Amino acid sequence: MTDLASLPGLGPKSARWLHESGIHSLAQLQAIGAIRAYAMVSAQRPVSLNLLYALVGALEGRRWQDVAKQ
């Protein structure tokens, strides 16, 4: 879970949500992709689109705010 929380745009809460949804590592997140990971987390709890932006940003090395603007 620690490596997920250290990704840009993701923090302890996002990492915990990913972990609770079965995503435990950066490699898993990369294999699953941002959209599927977002769907897995949102199936467990209500989340905003900011999580999707953060997931895309984390995988692309960008800030979630920049992703949201595009």
C-alpha positions as CSV (number, residue, x, y, z in Angstrom):
1,M,0.0,0.0,0.0
2,T,2.9,2.3,0.7
3,D,4.1,2.4,-2.9
4,L,0.6,3.4,-4.1
5,A,0.4,6.3,-1.5
6,S,3.7,7.6,-2.8
7,L,2.5,8.1,-6.4
8,P,1.8,11.6,-7.5
9,G,-1.8,12.6,-6.7
10,L,-2.5,9.6,-4.5
11,G,-2.4,9.6,-0.8
12,P,-3.1,7.3,2.1
13,K,-6.9,7.4,1.7
14,S,-6.7,6.6,-2.1
15,A,-4.1,3.9,-1.5
16,R,-6.4,2.3,1.2
17,W,-9.4,2.4,-1.1
18,L,-7.3,0.7,-3.9
19,H,-6.0,-1.9,-1.4
20,E,-9.6,-2.6,-0.1
21,S,-10.6,-3.1,-3.8
22,G,-7.8,-5.7,-4.4
23,I,-5.1,-3.5,-5.9
24,H,-2.0,-3.8,-3.8
25,S,0.9,-2.5,-6.0
26,L,1.9,-0.2,-8.7
27,A,2.3,-3.2,-11.0
28,Q,-1.3,-4.2,-10.4
29,L,-2.5,-0.7,-11.0
30,Q,-0.6,-0.5,-14.3
31,A,-2.0,-3.9,-15.4
32,I,-5.5,-3.0,-14.5
33,G,-5.5,0.6,-15.7
34,A,-7.0,3.8,-14.3
35,I,-10.5,3.3,-15.6
36,R,-10.9,-0.3,-14.3
37,A,-9.3,0.6,-11.0
38,Y,-11.7,3.5,-10.6
39,A,-14.6,1.2,-11.4
40,M,-13.4,-1.3,-8.8
41,V,-13.1,1.4,-6.1
42,S,-16.4,3.1,-7.0
43,A,-18.2,-0.2,-6.7
44,Q,-17.2,-0.3,-3.0
45,R,-18.0,3.3,-2.1
46,P,-19.0,6.6,-3.6
47,V,-16.0,8.5,-5.0
48,S,-15.7,11.6,-7.2
49,L,-14.1,11.9,-10.6
50,N,-11.1,13.4,-8.9
51,L,-10.0,9.8,-8.0
52,L,-10.1,8.9,-11.7
53,Y,-8.0,11.9,-12.5
54,A,-5.6,11.1,-9.8
55,L,-5.3,7.5,-11.0
56,V,-4.6,8.7,-14.6
57,G,-2.1,11.2,-13.3
58,A,-0.3,8.7,-11.1
59,L,0.1,6.3,-14.0
60,E,1.3,9.1,-16.4
61,G,3.4,11.0,-13.9
62,R,1.1,14.1,-14.1
63,R,-0.8,16.1,-11.5
64,W,-4.5,15.2,-11.2
65,Q,-5.4,18.8,-11.7
66,D,-3.7,18.8,-15.2
67,V,-5.6,15.6,-16.1
68,A,-8.9,17.2,-15.0
69,K,-8.3,20.2,-17.2
70,Q,-8.0,18.0,-20.3
